[in-house]
Amino acid sequence: MKRFKLQFLISTAALSLSAAGCKDLLNEQPRSIYEPGFFQTERGVQGGLTAMYAHLRDIYGQAYYYNSTLTGTDEVTYGRDADENFLAMDLSGRAQLTANNSRADALWGAAFPNINTANGVIKNASAVGTISAALVAEARFFRAFDYFMLVQTFGGVPLDLGSGELEFNINPVRTSTRNTVPEVYTKAIFPDLLQAINDLPANPRVIGGATKTLARLYLAKAYLTYAWWLENPNNIPTYPAAQRTDPAGRTAQYYYQQAYDVATAGIDSPGPFRLQNTYYDVNLGTNDRNAEILLFADHTESSELYNGGSLTFGSGGAPDNFAGWMLTWNYPNIRSASSSNGSGPVSSVQREAVQPLGRPWTRMAPTIGAIQNTFADKTNDSRFDGTFTTTYRGNWPKAGVTAQTLYNANNLPVAPGDAILTFLGSEPATAITYPSGPGASNIGAGVLPNRADYVVSPLGISRIVYPGLWKLGPYRTDNGTGLGQPNAGSTRPFNIAKFSELYFVAAEAAVKGATTKAGQTAKDLINVIRARAGKWRFDNNGNVVKSQDNSAAMVAATPATIDINYILAERSREYFGEGYRWFDLVRTQKWNELAGTYRIGGTNYGDHTPTTVTRTIQPYHYLRPIPQFQLDRLDVDASVKAAYQNPNYQ
């Protein structure tokens, strides 16, 4: 493996505007090169920590990596405009997944330089004498964070970057040895997170900074994931080859209990963090950096320097936050008429930098099963409404079209702000009349009697027309009266960790046999989340205030016995489209069972006939291939290089 010289471009992170009770900003001067001695100064340690927060933007919001966490799951398949990066991840026969096209490479490329930065801070901080244990704990958290993401994705990975295990390296080296999965967990992840919990503050040092609660969440997740790995219920192979035994002789059940205990400790001692009152508020752009968010990759519209990218155009690459484009279809193709006789087509829903819209790429699409089954209850449960854009409203005056009235479905009049296209929550009692092709709407949408909005039902969604992902849509305050900057990367933070996940981790551990505390059984914990999901303060797609509390109905509908599949379904309802799903299905070894087939329409406007697609998910797919760029860096015999790659990807 190529070792990393201490030469990192630091895109300074401005961690800002949190509701978590901290007013300081992380505001370091950018540097292009760090010399080894720099970490032996307090300023150097601060700079290294800034780099650790900044590196999150090379992973989260990077759309190709985002694709690798979702495409191929029961949540998402590829969209009409998908290229090989997306087709390969779907495992449905359109392209073979290889070391060249697996976009998990973004994680590998960002994580190892950051790990070495953390090694430098941890090694040298003690020599400074004025560096607090809390600052070193931030470095420990990020080293554990990166190793946890890597070990879940690739299996065992190197702990030695050239100067010994977990040692700071300053020399280029082109050989490498991968440690086993148990070694990565027990030598790196668990010790670092335990120390981080001990030394980190309850309140963040800077807005968005690491805390005890954050470290507890990741330790609980690591314990839970390692317990599943030890149990290995479906006999999934690991690599490098290792016995499914713990070096200390502890059992999977021990680690399930640890996961439960650490997660409930995080719930019981939350520091400044809490659940939002409604699900709508969790992902609302005006409420970004709220007290439910434990970690985020930050962006800002106030400065291109601190944003890490242009405020007027999107690069389509990191550190831009452009993940939200992927599940956004080409809604500006919708047409309404300027005349009551149906003539004079006008693009009535213009591309705009607002949360329901944003920049369309049509690279990924939700499956019909996700819309129909995962979000089956769209009446009591607010999470469907708080996840998708299902109503596309007229905004044509912002593009300079002066007409105050256009004519839409059934040649009925519509005004600015009216619904132009609606994705229905269920199949209507009256059959939708769909055109055989694009039709008057230009995108193949149907009509129902006496409705001015075009409609598409759940069974009518396709790879080209589908509900958008509202929760990742852009939010800006500088649009004025126009369309703003919809082609720029999102200036919103990309949320990485949420306080709510502590409830899910504890509940999953309880289902797996952890001894529970009074009031914190699996059902109790899940019902906290479900009760919150039943509370509405705003009908997002209806664009109207909705003060309604369906908590009792949500709790009453929870099964008496919670199983893993129910936990996974609840996780999908809570975190749909946020990049959790592939990890959830791999951890629980439910990938093939839950995502082996899916349904969706085709790639042409007017195609509303669902097709069942079968994926070929093999046991070796539970690990991603080591990236080709990493193999190219190795200066070793061909046989050694082949053995470095995960099996079946050679």
Secondary structure, 3 states (H helix, E strand, C coil): CECCCCCCCCCCCCCCCCCCCCCCCCCCCCCCCCCHHHHHCHHHHHHHHHHHHHHHHHCCCCHHHHHHHHECCCCEEECCCCCHHHHHHHCCCCCCCCCCCCCCHHHHHHHHHHHHHHHHHHHHHHHHCCCCHHHHHHHHHHHHHHHHHHHHHHCCCCCECCCCECCCCCCCCECCCCCCHHHHHHHHHHHHHHHHHHHCCCCCCCCCCCCHHHHHHHHHHHHHHHHHHHHCCCCCCCCCCCCCCCCCCCCHHHHHHHHHHHHHHHHHCCCCCCCCCCHHHHCCHHHCCCCCEEEEECCCCCCHHHHCCCCCCCCCCCCCECHHHCCCCCHHHCEEECCCCCCCEEECCCCCCCCCCCCCCCCEEECHHHHHHHCCCCCCCCCCCCCEECEEECCHHHHCCCCCCEECHHHCEECCCCEEEEECCCCCCCCCECCCCCCCCCCCCEECCCCCCEEECHHHCECCCCCEEHHHCCCCCCCCCCCCCCCCCECCCEEEEECCHHHHHHHHHHHCCCCCCCCCCHHHHHHHHHHHHCEEEEECCCCEEEEEECHHHHHHCCCCCCCHHHHHHHHHHHHCCCCCHHHHHHHCCCHHHHHCEEEEECCCCCCCCCEEEECCCCHHHHCCCCCHHHHHHCCCCHHHHHHHCCCCCC
